[in-house]
């Protein structure tokens, strides 16, 4: 981009800080290829996801009297909401996220509390949803984004005190993250809690927390997981059902067994887009938690590996954003979002291929699910905001070095 264009982009960035978000400011990417790569990979994953949701949900949508395209159009609607939200988040300056971090966390906790009101409903035994008329949402997805931004803001604010364990744990872990994770765990959604815990740990790691504090946090988290697993008959059944190979054809093993059959049926090249047999009511959550099985069945090993490669590329790009971030806030937030989105993706894939027990987490940016898609797109928008600031920061450093040389 020319110097004139860069000047115009900078002035637009200042305008966005005054809540005057123009289309040019939202869409501008500057000269940094990292930002372009983030947009490209995200939109590619979302587009691919829409195609697979159309294929995997067509039969269940028809059986639910929504027509063959019911699930697809619903997911398109959420993408239409989420993509502009991503663009708006990307245009925001870093000061916006730092200034509003506490408000975002409070709003996320308030929304999560709604699941324990008459608005809350149970889905597969987990009370982690709210239903208002025909509109349903999972508040914990919004809480993920709020929590990781808050952790980054707190670490940035307490930077002079970091290195002392009590300041590294308070309030990031105690009571902040414990309250947030506990509010989700009260609804018995351990899968989401595990992803959120890993996200917080990732934010702490990339935010420069000491190894001693990270070790204590990891040990405490592991003990908590063991406790909550052994005190729940349902979780124990899932764990031991997984360990024994899921032989229970008519019970706990039905979903993972049919997921593996779908993957095996695809072979190397797949049976063809739309040709899945598992989606004909054989595989529960075919368009959601087990959409990777449908990808493997219809597009084969090649299609499945393509998804894995895309998430690996996303990882590499986010690591570059972390390396170029201006401050601890940027590194912590992008690190947490990296663990959230990419980590959850590989947990989902691990569940489908039988490495992990069934945890009930979707494949980010691909699986059907409006709240999850919107939250992930919003999170990518925050990453792009930090990437843009990092590009600006390094341009300033280069300009300063040039002046010094002269």
Secondary structure, DSSP 8 states (H G I E B T S, - for coil): --HHHHHHHHHHHHHHHTT---HHHHH--TT-HHHHHHHHHHHHHHHHHHHHHHHHHHHHHHHTTS-TTHHHHHHHHHHHHHHHHHHHHHHS-HHHHHHTHHHHHHHHHHHHHGGGSTTEEEETTEEEEEEETTEEE-HHHHHHHHHHHHHHHHHHHTGGGTTSHHHHHTTIIIIIIHHHHHHHHTTT-HHHHHHHHHHHHHHHHHTT--HHHHHHHHHHHHHHHHHHHHT-HHHHHHHHHHHTT---TTTTTHHHHHHHHHHHHHTTT-S-TT--STTTTTSTTTTTTTHHHHHHHHHHHHHHHHHHHHHHHHHHHHHHHHHH-SSHHHHHHHHHHHIIIIIHHHHHHHHHTTSS-------TTTSS-HHHHHHHHHHHHHHHHHHHHHHHHHHHHHHHHHHHH-
